[in-house]
Amino acid sequence: MYNVASALDYLHHHCETPIVHCDLKPSNILLDDEMIGHVSDFGLARILHDIVHDSSTNQSSSIEVKGTVGYTPPEYGMGNKVSIYGDVYSYGILLLEMFTGKKPIDNSFHNSLNLHGFVKANLLERIFDIIDPILLPKRQEGGRRMNDTCNENRNGSLKIQECLILILGIGIACSKEYPRERMNISVVVVELHSIRQNLLRTCIREVWMAPMMEEKKKQRHLIHNLALAVTKQVWMAPVMEERKKQGCQIPIQPLTAIEPVSH
């Protein structure tokens, strides 16, 4: 999704004249061999220079730009002209769909509820309930999803949760009802880059720390076994001494490690 945002940023702010895609949706995002997203199908695209300066296009509106239901911004349905804010709305809906697995016209939405409202209502309290299970395939005992794909470390899990909240927050900010309230796509690029870097650092740290944590775990088990063995010998010493005084033959047993008791 970072690559898609970068493509929109280029179209909106770095071309000689701004270009609006007008039909951003999952089927128009193509992945290459390196899983990099590319925006495709510019059949409905509009050049804002033409819309602004050509008097013959003063009536250009959503009537001409059909788009796709669910991804088309609400202002197009009210006859407003094409703008870069419309692409931002479509991007926000696309982002929410990618992480929740729900389409903007999902049958589970009733009355006035939509994808934007659904995610916004559940973002903080039920973040892992609204994330697509495919992205979080593992579960802990009791049914709670494993939210750390790098390691079952609590700090890493919290970092993953924080990143998910930030990403869906961007989707919500981009898909607001009023165009001028939506997040600028250039800001989206910066925010997503920051989230990706933080996530990569967390994963790298967890992978790097894994061997050390495993070694510490082995050392703890060894110390535990030795402590149990020594405790056994200390506890048995008076008994063995008493039997020795009585002239009993005491078999010599090797000092063996005792498996720790599972809790």
N, C-alpha and C positions, 0 to 999 in steps of 0.2 A: 504493500500500500504506500510505502514511502516513494517508490518509483512512480506510481500513478500521480501522487501529489506533486512530485517534481516536474512531471510532464505538464500538468495543468498550470503550474507556476510559470513554466516556460511559455506556454500558449497565452496566458493572461498578461504577463508582465515583461517578457523578454523578446517578443516578436516585434517587428516594425509596427504592426497594428494588432491589437488584441484579437485573439480567436477564441470563440466559444464553441465547445464541442457539441453541446445540446443533447447528447444521448449517452451519457456515461452510465454504464451498467455492467454486471459481471461478464456477460457474453462479449462485451467489447474490450475486455482486458485480456491480452494474450501473454502467455508465459513462454520465455525462451528456455534453452537447455540449462541455463543457470538459475532458473526460477525467478527471473527479473520480469516485472510486469511492464507491458507496453500498451498504450492506448491506441485503439484501432477504430475503424469505421467512422470516417469523417463526413458521411453522406448528408448529415443534417447540420454540419458545422456552419457557423456564421462569423463573418469578419465585422467587428464592431464599427470600423471606419465607414463601411457601406451603410450600416444601419443608422449611424449618426448623421452622416453628411448627405446621403442620397434622399432627396425629398420623396422619391417614388417608394421608399421603404418606410415612410412614416407610419404606415399601418402594419408593419411587421410585428407580429405578436405570436403567442403560443398557438394561434390558429394555424399558422404556417409551420411552426415547429411542433411536430406531433410528439416526438420523444417517446418515452415508455412510461406507462402508468405506474405510479409508485416511486419513480425516480425523478420525474418532472417536478420542479418546484411549484408550490401552490400559486405563486403570483402569475405564472404563465396561464393558469386556468382562469385568471381574472382579466386576461387580455394585456398584461404588462409585456413590455418588449424584452427581448433577449438581453442578458447581462452575464458578466462573469460570476455574479452571485448565484445564478442558476446552476452553474457547474459545481460550485462549492456545495450547494444543497445536495446534488446528486452524489457527490463524493462522500458526504457525510452519511447518507443512506447506505451507500455501498460499503463503507467502513463498518457500520453497525451490522449489516447483513453478514459480512465476512466473519465476524467474531461471534455472532449469536446463532448463525445458521437459519435465521428467520427472514423470509422475504418481506418487503414492505407491505405487501397485500396478503399477508399470512391469514389463514382462516381462523386462527386463534384470537385475532383482534376483533373486538366487538364495539359497537356504538362509536364513540369518537376516539377510541384508543388506536394508536398507530405505532410503528416501530420506534420512532423517536421517543414518544411518551412511555412506551414499555421499558426501554432501557433506562431512561431518566428516573423512573419510579423505583427501579431495582438496583441501580448502580452501586450504591454504597453498602446496602444491607445484604444483598443477595447476588453479589457479583458472580460467584461460581455457579449459581443456578441459571443464569441467563447466558453463560458462555456455551458455545457449541461443544457438546461432549466429545466430539472428534479431536478438539484441541486439548482436552483434558481427559485422556482415556483411562487413567488409573484412579483408583479410589482407595482411601484408607478404610480401616475397619470402622463400621458404623455408617458407611455410605458417603462420607465426605470425600470430595474429589481431591486427588493429589494435584496441587497447583504448582509444583516445582518440577520442571522437566529435567533439571540438571542434577539435583540431589535432594534427599529428604531432609534438608536442613531448614530449620525454622526461619532463619534470617533470609535464606534464598527464597523461601515460599512467600514471605512478606514482600520481597522485592518484586516477584512475579505478580502478586496481587496489586501492588502499587502501579506497575506498568499497565496492567489490564484496565485499571480504573482511569488512568491518564489517556489511554488510547480511545476507550469508549467515550470519555469526556470530550475528546476532540470530535468524535462523530456527532455527539449531541450539539456541540457548539457550531458545527458546520450545517446542521440540518434544522436550525431554528426557523420559525415561521416567517419572520420579517428579514428581508434580504440584507439590510444594513447591519443587522445584529450578528450576522454570521462571521465566523473566523476567517481572516485573510489567508488565502492558500499559501502565501509565502511564510506566514507564521506557522502553519501546519507542517511545512517541510522542516523548519527549524525544530519544532517540538518533537516530531517523529524521529528525527536524527538523534536528538538527545536521549529519547527513550530507548532507542536501539543500542546506543553506546552504553548506557547504564545496564541494560539487560545482558549485553555481551560481556561486560566486565564481571557481572555477577556469575555468569556461567563459567567463565575462565577461572575465576577465583575458586568456585566450587570444584571444578575438575582438578585444579592444581592442588587443592587441599585434600582431596579424596585419599591419596596414598598415605598422607601423614595421619589422617584420622583413622585409617585402617590399622596403621602401625601402633597408634596409641591404644586402639581397642585391643590388639593382641597383647600389648604390655599390661593392660589392666587385667585381662584374663589370667596372664601368667602370675602376676602379683597376687591375685585372688586365690589361685590354686596353691601357691606356696604358703600363703597365710593359713589356708585351711589345713594343709599338711602339717605345718608347724604346730598349729593349735591341737591337732590330733595327737602329735608326739608328746606335747606338754601335758595334755590331759591324761595320756596313758602312762607317763613316767612313774607316778606313785604306785600304780598297779603293778607295773613291771618290777619295780624295786621290791615290793612286798613279796611277789612271787619268787624273786631271786633269793631273798632271805629264807624263804621256805624250802629252797633247794629245788624249785621247779625248773624244768627245761623251758626256756623261753625261745620260741622260734624267732629268728631274725628276719624281719620283713623289709623289703626295699621301700624306700621313701617314694611313693608314687603320687602323682598329681591327682587331685580330686576335681571332678567336673563341677563347675558352679551350678548352684540350684537355680533353675529357671523360675522367674516370677511372672 
